[in-house]
Amino acid sequence: GIPVIVHVILGLPEETTEMVLETIRFLNGCGIFGIKLQLLHVLKHTDLADFYRQEPFYIPDMNSYFHLLGKCIASLRPDIVIHRLTGDGPKSLLIAPLWTGNKRLVLNQMQRYLKEQNLWQGKEYTTF
């Protein structure tokens, strides 16, 4: 009877789109109430920042993130409440991706992308 909300970080090092969609399909079957989707942020003074400096890994640009996010939303069970579609780290600590620092631009561009691609929650959701 306790509503469960899951936080999914997108863009982990070496994570593929198929791996992300596998996570979404798994969560669709778990009876969760809500989900928060967020891009990985590299912040100063963290172990991840040290790793990123030593072995830089792929960080999606804005359009690549929207493409992945659109796939997630379209594959997500329609009754799951989406609590977050992006996030932003403190600008003073943010190493990457810097484009997340302009939240208004990100949200406006995300809305435009989803509309132009004719994407909505559950569009590609199927039960097996």
Salt bridges, closest charged atoms under 4 A:
GLU18 OE2 - ARG25 NH2 2.26
ASP50 OD1 - ARG53 NH1 2.97
ASP79 OD1 - ARG77 NE 2.60
ASP88 OD1 - LYS103 NZ 3.59
